[in-house]
Amino acid sequence: DVLYPNDNHYAGKELRLKQQYFFISASIQRAVLKFKEKNSDIHDLPKKVVFQMNDTHPTVTVPELMRILIDEEGLSWDDAWSITTQCCAYTNHTIMAEALEKWPIELFSRLLPRIYQIVEEINRRFVLEIQSKYPGDNDKVQRMAIIHDGQVRMAYMAIAGSFSVNGVAKLHTEILEKQELKDFYEMTPEKFNNKTNGITQRRFLLHANPLLANWITNKIGDDWITDLSKIAKLKVFLDDKKSQQEFMNIKYQNKVRLANYIKEHNGVDVDPRSIFDIQVKRLHEYKRQLLNILHVMYLYNKLKDNPVLDIVPRTFIFGAKAAAGYRRAKLTIKLINSVADVINNDPTINGKIKVVFIEDYRVSNAEIIFAAADVSEQISTASKEASGTGNMKFMLNGAPTLGTMDGANVEIVDEVGAENAFIFGMSSDEVINYEKNGGYDPMEIFNNDQDIRRVLMQLINGYYSPADPELFRDLYNSLLNTLSSDRADTYFILKDFRSYADAQERVDAAYRDEDEWARMALLQTASAGKFSSDRTIEEYVRDIWKLEKVVLK
């Protein structure tokens, strides 16, 4: 048995539910026990305890707390519900439907019979509440019911049982309110709020990038370590040539460090004077690593057609892990490595592009990667990324964003200005409109754009897999037909391809102007103050948990 098992089969689902319930029940029982050590009245629990449910995985918290209060503490339903709904708060971390957990009633009721009884009663009362507020609107009841179509919808239970519901970036919260959770927002708008994610500068700058951290401290003092908003003081150095040179020299040293890591672990020589164009994150189709590697294939074709093509040498660096049962994600990793094998061993392109897939991507090697990045690839399909935090880590370390207006990218652009990022692709509204109303046919692009057609044909003609020409057939199908997916090109890779290629050309042009690039890179770091997790936690404390500050002397 493994923790957080693959859930694309029944046994995996069962084990995952067992694990979730085990950890949740143990945590709540411990919290209640600890509360009772110093408090005699269980009704005061909300004064001392909030259970912040991070996404849907821990949302069985709601019925489990009800079970403890009713069965073990002897409270009435109304008293228990009053306490529970003052103790529970829900953070939604994703718009993707597969992550909004739904458990089959058969499995849930067999494994957790008492919990299911409680869920049934929560649902019965919640449906009455909906009917009272929207009499005769049976469609709304079906859309909002916790138990529906043979499943327990955990996100809906979390919303019903919480006093606060928050998204994790401004755009994400707007999409929840206007699209995904619209009915719930209309019913209880006072519950909804936004808490944009953040990262810790102490890990991802002070610890991970000591050269830059020391330089910043020498320039502006060390207040930024505990108050990242103070990093804005760096803005006075944006046009100072000496500061620009120092900043870019530190970037170069960090690139040498990463190049050495790549040589040791991948056996590939990369030039630290090339653009380090980096995409590191979980492998998922909506994050569009496939768009990135298809563009690399396109660029390679251009170099093969014209070996003297004038481009700034570029090293495309990927790092990702795929979920155990996510076959297409694993196939994408295989494609990246297959493309790398061809490109990195082709002497005719004179090393103008290299491709590297860093194995076992994790925080320890991420620290080396973020510090060395020239370009931060944040290219998810607009409306799909809740927030992202890698975008913030790259920004903090001085890498401009190449991305869509999605997740926290929107707020990064707000901070640095659109002229200091490389934005491309459809907006979230455009994506949502196509999803709702149709009108997009990727075959039109395939038939009319010979460069794209050539790249896609290379997926199925053995160009990158001569021993098995059919190896990447599923990726080809996913982009052009519905043989392996509900909708052709579900994540609009071909629709955004030309816009992405144009943005990449803008990166190439911008990088040639050393002074302007240095200014833009330094501006990223100087503008990162908003994105500290200190600010995020402070907002949870102020708006949701309502904690009183303790001053340590």
LUMLUMGU-787652 format. One record per residue: residue in one letter; x, y, z of N, C-alpha, C in turn. Coordinates in steps of 0.1 Angstrom, whole numbers, plus 2048, in hexadecimal, padded with zeros to 3 digits. Layout:
REM LUMLUMGU-787652
AXYZXYZXYZ
...
REM end
This chain:
REM LUMLUMGU-787652
D8087F480080080080080980D800
V8048177F980C8237F880382F7FD
L80983A8018018458057FD84C7F8
Y7F08517F87EA8587ED7EB84F7E0
P7E48447E07E683A7D57DF83F7C8
N7E38387BD7DC83A7B17CE8367B2
D7C583F7AE7B683D7B07AF83B7A3
N7B68367997AF83378C7A982578C
H7A981E7987A281279979C8117A7
Y7938077A978B8077B57938057C2
A79D7FC7C17A57FA7CD7AC8077D1
G7B180E7C77B881A7CA7AF8257D0
K7A38267CB79982F7D179682C7E0
E79481F7E279181A7F079D81D7F9
L7A981B7F57B481D7FE7B682C800
R7B38347F67B58437F87AA848801
L79E84380179484880A797843818
K79C83781A7A08338277AB83C82D
Q7B583F8247C08478297BB85582D
Q7B285B8257AD8688277A5868835
Y79D85F83679585E84379E85C84F
F7A885384E7B08508597B785D85E
F7BD8648557C58708597BC87C85E
I7B087D8577A788785B7A1884869
S79D87886B7978748787A1876883
A7AD8718817B787288B7BA88188E
S7BB88A8847BE8988867B289F88E
I7A689C88A79B8A389179A89D89F
Q79B8908A179A88B8AF7A58918B8
R7B18938B27BC8998BA7B98A78BD
A7B38AF8B47B08BD8B67A58BF8C0
V79B8B68C07908B78CA7968B38D8
L79E8A98D87A48A48E57AC8B08EB
K7B48B68E37BD8C18E77B58CD8EC
F7AA8CF8E57A18DA8E979B8D78F7
K7978CB8F97908C790679A8C7912
E7A78C690F7B08C691A7AF8D4922
K7AC8DF91B7AC8EC92179E8F3921
N7948EC91A7878F391977C8E991C
S7728ED9247688E492975C8E4920
D7598EE91874D8EF9107518ED901
I74C8E28FB74F8DF8ED7498E98E4
H73F8F08E87398FB8E07439068DD
D74E9078E57589118E276390D8D8
L7619018D376B8FC8C976E9068BE
P76490D8B87679168AD7709228B2
K7709258BF7789308C378792C8C3
K78A91F8C279891B8C379D9138B7
V79490E8AF7989058A4791908897
V79A90988C79490987F79B8FD877
F7938F68707998EC8677998F1859
Q7A48F58547A58FB8477A78EF83D
M79D8EC83579D8E082C7A38E481F
N7AF8DF81D7B78E28107B28D9805
D7AA8DE7FC7A48D77F179B8CC7F6
T7968C37EE78B8BA7F27908AE7F9
H79D8AB7F97A289F7FF79F89D80E
P79F8A881679C8A782478E8AB828
T7858AB81E7778B182176E8A8829
V77289B82A76A89283376B898842
T7748A28447748A98507668AD855
V75E8B284C7518B78507488AC856
P7468A185073E897857745890862
E75288F86275988986D75889187A
L75989F8787578A78847498A6889
M73F8A58807328A388473089688C
R73788B88773687E88E73B88089C
I74788689E74D8878AB74488F8B4
L73E89A8AF7368A38B872989D8BC
I7238958B271688E8B57188828BD
D7218798B872286B8BE72A86B8CA
E7358738CB73E8728D673C87D8E0
E7378898DB7358948E57268968E8
G71D88E8E270F88E8E570789A8E2
L70C8A28D87058AE8D46F98AB8CA
S6F08B48CA6E58B38C06EB8B68B2
W6E38B38A86E78B689A6E98C5898
D6E08CD89D6E18DB89A6ED8E18A1
D6F08DD8AE6FC8E28B57098DE8AE
A7098D18AA7158CC8A37178D3896
W70C8D588E70E8DC8817128EA883
S70D8F188D7118FF8907208FF893
I7258F689B7338F689E73C8F2892
T7378E888A73F8E487F7408EF875
T7358F687273690086773D90D86C
Q74090E87974891987E75791487E
C75A90787E76790287F76E8FF871
C7668FD86776B8F885A76C903850
A77790384977990D83E77F905832
Y77C90982678090181A78790A810
T79390580D79B90B80279A9027F6
N7959087EB7959017DE7A29047D7
H7AA8F97D37B78FB7CD7B78F77BE
T7AB8F47B97AB8F07AB79E8F27A4
I79E8F57977928F578F78F8E8788
M7998E07877988D378078E8CA786
A7858C577F77A8BD78477F8B078B
E78A8AA78578E89D78B79489F799
A7978AB79D79D8AD7AA7928B17B4
L7868B47AF77A8B67B87758A87BC
E7798A27C67778947C97688917CA
K7658867C47578807C47598717C8
W75286D7D275485F7D67478577D3
P74884B7CD73C8437CA73583F7D7
I7288417D772183E7E47238307E9
E7248267E07268187E47338177EC
L73E81D7E774B81C7EE74A8247FB
F7458307FA74583980673D833811
S73182F80E72882A81872D81C81E
R73381481673880781B74480A824
L74D81382175981582875781D835
L74E82783374B83183E73C832841
P736827846727827847722832850
R72883585B72284086472584D85E
I73084F85773385C85172985E846
Y72685483E71C85583370F859838
Q70B8538446FE8578496FD86684C
I70886B85170987A855709882848
V71087D83E71088483170288582B
E6FB87A82C6ED87A8276E488482E
E6E688683B6DE8908426E389E83F
I6F08A083D6F58AD8396EF8B082B
N6EF8A78226E98A98156DA8AC816
R6D38A481E6C48A681F6C18B4823
R6C88B982D6C58C68336CA8D1829
F6D58CF8226DA8D88196D18DA80D
V6CB8CF8086C28CF7FD6B58D7801
L6B18D580D6A58DD8126A88EC812
E6B58EF8166B98FD8166B9903808
I6BE8FB7FE6BE9007F06AF9027EC
Q6A78F87EF6998F97EA6929057F1
S6959087FD68F9138046939207FD
K6A09217F96A592D7F36A192E7E5
Y6A09237DE69D9237CF6919197CD
P68591D7D167A9137D06779107C1
G6759037BF6728FE7B267E8FC7A8
D68A9007AC6958FF7A369D8F27A5
N6978E87A069D8DA7A16AA8D979B
D6AD8E07906BA8E07896C58E4793
K6C28EF79A6CB8F47A46CE8EA7AF
V6C48E37B36C58D97BE6CF8CE7B8
Q6CC8CA7AC6D58BF7A76E38C47A5
R6E58D07A16F38D679F6FA8D77AD
M6F38D97B86F98DD7C46F98D17CF
A6F18C77CD6EF8BD7D76FD8B67D9
I6FF8B37E670C8AC7EA70C89E7E5
I7008977E66FF8897E16F788A7D4
H6FD8857C96F68867BC6FC87C7B2
D6F48767AB6F886D7A07028627A5
G6FE85D7B17068517B77138557BD
Q7158627BF7228677C47208717D0
V72A8717D872B87B7E37358867DD
R7308927DC73889D7D673F8A57E2
M74B8A27E47528A77F07548B67F0
A7568BC7E57588CA7E574B8D17E9
Y7408CC7E57338D27E97318D07F8
M7358C57FD7338C380C73C8CD813
A7488CF80E7518D981474B8E7815
I7458EB80A73F8F88097338F9813
A72B8EF81371F8EF81C7238EF82A
G72E8E982D7328E883C73D8F2840
S7408FC83874A90683B74591483C
F74C91C84474892A84575093283C
S75B92D83676393482C76792B820
V76693081476A929808774932800
N78092E7FE7899377F77909317EB
G7939397E179C9357D67AA93A7DA
V7B39377D07C19397D47C89437CA
A7C09497C27C59557B97B995C7B5
K7BB9697B27B09727AF7A796C7A3
L7AE9687987A696278D79F955791
H7A694D7987A094079D7949427A5
T79494B7AE78894E7B677D9547AE
E78095C7A477696279B76F956793
I77794D78E77294278776993978F
L76D93779C76592F7A57579367A7
E7589437A974B94A7AC74294B7A0
K74894D79474094F78873D943780
Q74593878274392C77A742920782
E74C91B78874D90D78D74490C79A
L7439167A273B9157AF7319207AF
K72D9247A37249307A271792E7AB
D7119237AB7059217B37079237C2
F71291E7C671691F7D571992E7D8
Y7209347CF7239437D171694B7D2
E70D9487C97009507C96F994D7D6
M6FA9417DB6F293E7E76F89447F4
T7069437F570C9488017199507FD
P71795C7F67239637F272C9677FD
E72796980972F96D81473A963818
K73995781474394D81774F94E80F
F74E9548037599537F976395E7FA
N76F95B7F877A9657F978795F7F2
N7909687EF79C9647E87A89657F2
K7B195B7F17BE95C7F87C99577EE
T7CF9617E77D995D7DD7E59567E4
N7E994B7DE7F49437E380094B7E4
G80A9467EC81794C7ED8229427EF
I82E9467EF83993D7F18429437FC
T84B93B80285494080C861945807
Q86495180887195780387D95180B
R87A94C81788594781F88A93A819
R88193281288692680C88A9297FE
F8829307F68849307E888D93C7E3
L8929447ED89C94E7E98A894E7F3
L8A59508008AF95080A8B794380A
H8B093880B8B792B80B8BC9267FD
A8B39277F38B59217E68BF9297DD
N8BF9367E08C793F7D78D09487DF
P8DA9437E78E194B7F08E99577E9
L8ED9557DD8F49607D68EB96C7D4
L8DF9697D08D59747CE8D197A7DB
A8CE9717E58C99767F28D497F7F8
N8E097C7F88EB9847FE8EC9917F6
W8EA9917E98EB99D7E18DF9A67E5
I8D39A17E68C89A97EA8CA9AF7F8
T8CE9A78018D19AC80F8DB9B880F
N8E59B68078EF9C18068EA9CD800
K8E09CC7F78DA9D87F18D09DF7F9
I8C79D78008BB9DD8078BA9D9815
G8C39D181B8C19CC8288BA9BF828
D8B89B98348B29AC8358A39AB839
D89C9B783988E9B783D8869AE834
W88A9AC8278829A481E880996822
I88999182B88998382F87C980837
T87798A83F86B988846860991841
D86299A8388589A283285B9A4823
L85699B81B85A99B80D8569A8806
S84C9AF80B8499BB8048549C5803
K85E9C480D86A9CD80D8739CA801
I8719BF7FA87A9BD7EE8779C77E3
A86C9CE7E486A9D87DA8749E47DA
K87C9E47E58869EE7E68919ED7DB
L8919E07D589B9DE7CA8979E67BE
K88B9EB7BD8879F27B08909FE7AE
V896A047B889EA107B58ABA0C7AD
F8AE9FF7AD8BA9FA7A58B79F5797
L8AA9F67938A69F07868AE9F677A
D8B1A0277B8B8A0876F8C7A0B772
D8CCA0577D8DAA067818E29FB77A
K8EB9FF7708F29F57688FA9EC771
K9019F177B9099E87839009DE78A
S8F59E27908EC9D97968E79CE78C
Q8E39D37808DF9C97768E99BF773
Q8F69C37729019BA76F9039B077A
E9029B57879049AC7928F99A2793
F8EC9A67908E199D7918E2992786
M8E699677A8E798C76F8F3983771
N8FD98877890998077B905975785
I8FD97878E8F896E7988EF964791
K8E79697878DE96077F8E8956778
Y8F295B7728FC95376A902948773
Q90694C77F90C94278890293778C
N8F693B78E8EB9317918E8928785
K8EA92E7798E892576D8F491B76C
V90092076F90B91676F90990B779
R90390F78590090478F8F68FA78A
L8EB8FF7838E28F677D8E88EE772
A8F08F47698F68ED75E8FF8E2764
N9058E476F90E8D97759058CE77A
Y8F98D17808F08C77848EB8BF778
I8E78C676E8E28BF7628ED8B675C
K8F98BA75C9048B27569068A575F
E9058A776C90789C7758FB892774
H8EF8977748E388E7748DE88A767
N8E089275C8DA88F74F8E588C745
G8F188F7488FC88D73E8FB896732
V8F58A17348F38AA7288FA8B772B
D9028BC7229098C97238FF8D471E
V8FD8DD7278F58E97248FD8F6726
D8FA8FF71E90290C71E8FB916727
P90291A7328FB92473B8F9931735
R8FF9347298FD9407228F0940719
S8EA9347188DE9327118D293771A
I8C79397148BB93C71C8B6930723
F8B59307308AF9257378A0927738
D89991F73088B92072F885914736
I87E91774187B90C74B86C90A74E
Q8688FE74D85A8FA75285C8EF75B
V85A8F176885A8E777284D8E877A
K8468DD77B8398DC7828338CE780
R8298CB7878228BE78681E8BD777
L81F8B077281B8AD76480C8AB763
H8058B575D7F78B375A7F48BA74C
E7EA8B47457E88B97387E48C8738
Y7DD8CD7427D98DB7427E68E4744
K7F08DF74A7FC8E774C8058E873F
R8018E07358068E17278158E0725
Q81B8D672C8288D37298298CE71A
L81E8C971581D8C470781F8D06FE
L8198DB70181A8E76F88298EB6F8
N82F8EB70383E8EF7048468E66FB
I8458D96FC84D8D06F48498D06E5
L83D8D26E28398D36D48408DF6CE
H8418EA6D68488F66D18568F36CF
V85C8EC6D886B8E86D686C8E06C9
M8638D76C68648CF6BA8628D96AE
Y85A8E26AF8588EC6A48648F56A2
L86B8F96AD8779016AC8828F86A6
Y8838EC6AA88D8E26A488B8E1695
N87F8E069187C8DF6828818EB67B
K87F8F768188490367B89390367A
L8998FE6848A88FD6838AD8F3679
K8A68E86788AA8DE66E8A88E4660
D89D8EC65E89B8F26518A58FD64E
N8A99046588B390F6578BD90F662
P8C89086608D290666B8D891366F
V8D891E6678DD92A66B8D3934671
L8C792E6748BC93667B8C293E687
D8BF94B6878C59536928BB95369E
I8BF94A6A88B794A6B48C294A6C0
V8BE9506CB8C694F6D78C69416DC
P8D193B6DE8D192D6E38C892B6EF
R8C19206EF8B791E6F98B89106FF
T8B790F70C8B69027138A8901719
F8A18F77148938F57198948EA724
I8908EE7308928E573C8848E2741
F8818D57438758D07488778C9755
G86E8C975E86E8C176A8608BE76E
A85C8B277184E8AF77484D8A1779
K84289F78083E89178483088F780
A82C88377C81F880778819876782
A80C87778480486E78D806860788
A80585679180884878E800843782
G7F48467817EB8407777E984976B
Y7F085476A7ED85E7607F685B754
R7F085374B7F884D7407FD858736
R7F48627337F786C72980287572E
A80187873B80C880741819879740
K81A86C74382686574282B864733
L82286372A82586371C82B871718
T82687B71E82C88971B83B889720
I83D88472C84B88373085487B727
K84E87072285686871885987070C
L84F8787078518806FB85C88A6FD
I85C89170986689B70C87489570B
N87588971188288271188687D704
S87D8796FC8808746EE8848806E5
V87D88B6E78818976DF88F89C6E3
A89289B6F189F89F6F68AA8966F0
D8A78896EF8B18806E98B58836DB
V8AB8876D38AE88B6C58B58986C4
I8B08A36CB8B58B06CA8C38B16D0
N8C58AB6DB8D28AD6E28DD8A56DB
N8DA89C6D28E48946CB8E58986BC
D8E08A36B98E08A86AB8EB8B36A9
P8F68B06A49018BA6A38FE8C5698
T8F48C26908F28CC6858EB8D968A
I8E68D96968E08E569B8E98ED6A4
N8F58E86A69008EF6AD8FC8F36BB
G8F48EB6C28F18ED6D08E88F96D2
K8E18FE6C78D890A6C98CD9076D2
I8C88FB6D28BE8F76DC8C28EA6E3
K8BF8E96F08C08DD6F78B48DB6FF
V8B18CE7028A58CA70A8A98C1715
V8A48C57218A88BD72D89C8BA735
F89A8AE7398908AA7438968A6750
I8948AE75A89B8AB7678928A176F
E89989677289188B77888F88E787
D88588778C88288879B88189779F
Y87989F7988778AD79C8718AD7AA
R8788B57B38748B77C18798C47C6
V8768C77D287A8D47D88898D77D8
S8918CC7DB89F8CE7DC8A68D27CF
N8A18CB7C48A78D07B78A08DC7B1
A8938DE7B588C8EA7B18938F77B6
E8998F67C18A19027C68AC9067BD
I8B38FC7B78BD8FF7AD8B79047A0
I8AB8FF79C8A59027908A0910790
F89891479A89292179A89C92C799
A8A792A7A08B29357A18B8937793
A8B892D78B8BF92D77E8B6931772
A8A99337748A09357698A1943763
D8A19437558A095074E89195274A
V88A94774787C94874387493E74B
S86894375085F93B758853937750
E85292B74C84792674483B92374D
Q83092B74B82492A75281892A748
I81791E74181091E735803916735
S7FD9157417F090D7437E591473A
T7DC90B7367D09107307C991A739
A7C69267347C093073C7B392B742
S7B192D74F7A69297577A891C75E
K7B391575C7B59087627BE90876E
E7C891176F7D191177A7CB919785
A7C99147917C491B79C7CD92779F
S7D99247A27E392F7A57F092C79F
G7F69217A480491E7A180D9257AB
T81891F7AF8229267B78309257B1
G83291C7A883F91C7A184192A79A
N83693079483793D78E83C947797
M8399467A483E9507AE84C94D7B1
K8509407B285E93D7B58689417AA
F86394079E86B94579386C954793
M86195B79586196979686A96E7A1
L86A9687AC87296D7B888196C7B4
N8849627AC8929607A889696779B
G88D97079689197878B88F97277D
A88496A77B88196576E87496A769
P87397275E86797675885E96B754
T85196D755846963752843963743
L84495773E83E95473183194C733
G82695273281A94B73680D950731
T8029497357F494D7327EF95573E
M7E495C73C7DE9647477D695A74F
D7DC9527577D694875F7DC94876D
G7D39437767D89427847DE94F789
A7E994D7917F09597967F896178C
N7FA95B7808019637757FA970774
V7ED9717757E697D7747EB98877E
E7ED98378A7F198C794800990793
I80898678E81698978B817994780
V80F99377680F99E76C80A9AB771
D8019AB77A7FD9B77818089BE788
E8119B678E81C9BB7968289C078D
V82B9B97828379BD77A8339C576E
G8269C57698229CB75D8239C2751
A8199C37488189B973D8259BA734
E82B9C67348379C772B8439C0731
N8429BA73D84D9B374484A9A4746
A84199F73D83D99173C83A98E72E
F83A98172B83797D71D82A97571D
I81F97C71B81297671C80D97270F
F80696770F8019617027F495A705
G7ED9566FA7E294C6FB7D49526FE
M7CB94A6FE7BD94E7007BB95270F
S7B195A7117AE95E71F7A5953725
S7A395473279B94A73978C94B733
D78795773177A95872B77895271E
E78395371578294D70878293E709
V78B93871278B92A71477E925719
I77892B72376B92772976092871E
N76193271675793370B757928701
Y7639246FD7659186F476090B6FB
E76390A70875F8FE70F7508FD710
K74990871273B909713733908706
N73990F6FC7319106F073790A6E4
G7439036E57498FD6DA74F9076D0
G7529026C475690C6B976590A6B7
Y76C9016BE77A8FF6BB77D8F26B5
D7848F16AA7878E56A37968E56A0
P79E8DD6A87AC8DD6A67B08D8698
M7A88D06927AB8CB6847AC8D667A
E7A58E167C7A78ED6737B58F2674
I7BB8F36807C98F76827D28ED67C
F7D08E167E7D88D66797D88D7669
N7CD8D96637CC8D96557D28E664E
N7D28F16567D58FE6507E3903654
D7E98FD65E7F69026638018F6661
Q8098F86578118ED65381C8EA65D
D8208F466582B8F366F8258EA67B
I8198ED67F8138E56898108D7684
R80B8D66788098C86728158C0672
R8208C666E82D8BF66E8318BA67C
V8308C36868338BF69482A8B3698
L81D8B46958148A969A81789C692
M81A89D68681D89167E82A88A684
Q83389268983F88C68F83C88469C
L8308866A182C87E6AD82986F6A8
I82586E69C82086069882885A68C
N83386168883A85B67C848856681
G84A85568E85684F693862858694
Y86086569186B86E69187286E69E
Y86B86E6A987186E6B786F8606BE
S86A8576B78698496BC86A83F6B1
P87683E6AA87783569F8748266A2
A8778226AE8748146B18658116B3
D85D81C6B584F81A6B88478266B3
P8458276A683F8336A08318376A6
E82A82D6AC81D82F6B281E8346C1
L82A8356C682C8386D48248446D9
F82484F6D181E85B6D581085E6CF
R80A8536CA7FD8546C37F285A6CC
D7F28566D97E885C6E27E986B6E3
L7F58706E47F787F6E47F28856D8
Y7F587F6CC7EF8846BF7E08846C0
N7DA8796C47CC8786C47C68826CE
S7CC8846D97C688D6E37C589B6DE
L7CD89F6D47CD8AC6CE7C48AE6C3
L7C08A36BC7B98A46AF7AC89D6AF
N7A98946B879C88C6B77988886C5
T78D8806C578787C6D278986D6D5
L7938676CE7958596D079A8566DE
S7A18606E47A785E6F27A38696FC
S79A8716F879587C7017878816FD
D78088770677388B7047728966F9
R77D89F6F977D8AA6EF78A8AB6E9
A78B8AD6DC7988AF6D679F8BB6DB
D7AC8BA6DE7B48C56E37AD8CC6EF
T7AB8C46F97A38C87057A98D570B
Y7B68D670A7BD8E27117C28EC707
F7BD8EC6FB7BF8F76F17CE8F96EE
I7D58EE6ED7E38EF6EA7E68F56DC
L7DF8EF6D27E08F46C47DB9026C3
K7D09056CA7CA9126C97D391D6CD
D7DB91A6D87E59246DD7F39236D7
F7F59196CE8039176CA8099236C4
R8039296BA8099346B380C9406BC
S8039426C580494D6CF81094A6D8
Y81293E6DB81D9396E482A93B6DC
A82B9376D08379386C783B9466C6
D83194F6C483495E6C383A9636D0
A83495E6DB8399636E884895E6EA
Q84B9526E585894D6E68629566DE
E85D95A6D28659636CA8689716D1
R85E9756D985F9826E086A9806EB
V86A9746F18759716FB8829726F5
D88496B6E989096B6E289597A6DF
A88C9826DA88F9906D78939986E4
A88B9966EE88E99D6FB89B99A701
Y89F98D7008AB9887078B898E700
R8B79926F48C29986ED8C69A66F2
D8BC9AD6F88BF9BA6FE8C39B870D
E8D09B670F8D59B271C8D09BC728
D8D19C97258CD9D27308BE9D1733
E8B69D17298A89D072B8A49C3732
W8AA9B872D8A79AB7348AB9AB742
A8B79B17458BB9B17538B29BA75C
R8AD9C57568A39CD75D8969C5760
M8919BE7558859B67578879AB761
A8929A476189599976A89599E779
L89C9AA77B89D9B078888F9B478D
L8879BA78487A9BE7878719B378D
Q8739A778786B99B78C86E99979B
T87B99979F87E9977AD8799A27B5
A87B9AE7B18779BA7B88679BB7BA
S8609B47B18519B67B184A9AA7B8
A8529A17BE84D9947C38479957D1
G8479A17D78439A37E583699D7E9
K82C99E7E081E99A7E381E98B7E5
F8279837DF8259757DE82C96D7E8
S82D9737F483396C800827964807
S82A95880B82195081381E957820
D82796082582496783181897082F
R81797682380B97E8217FE976820
T80096A8197F49618177EF95C825
I7F895882D7F495383B7EE95E843
E7F496A8427EF9758497E0978845
E7DD9768387CF9788347C696D839
Y7CB96183A7C39568407C095984F
V7CB95E8567CA9618647BF96C866
R7C097785E7B898285F7A998085C
D7A797985079A97884A79296B84E
I79996085079395485279494E860
W7A194D8657A39478727A195187E
K7A295E87B7A09688857A8966892
L7B59648907BE96189B7C296E8A1
E7C596E8AE7CB9798B57DA9778B4
K7E19828B17F09818B07F69808BE
V8009788BE8089768CA81697C8C7
V81A9868CF82798C8CD8319858D6
L83C9808CF84797A8D68519848DA
K8559848E685F98E8EB86C9878EE
REM end
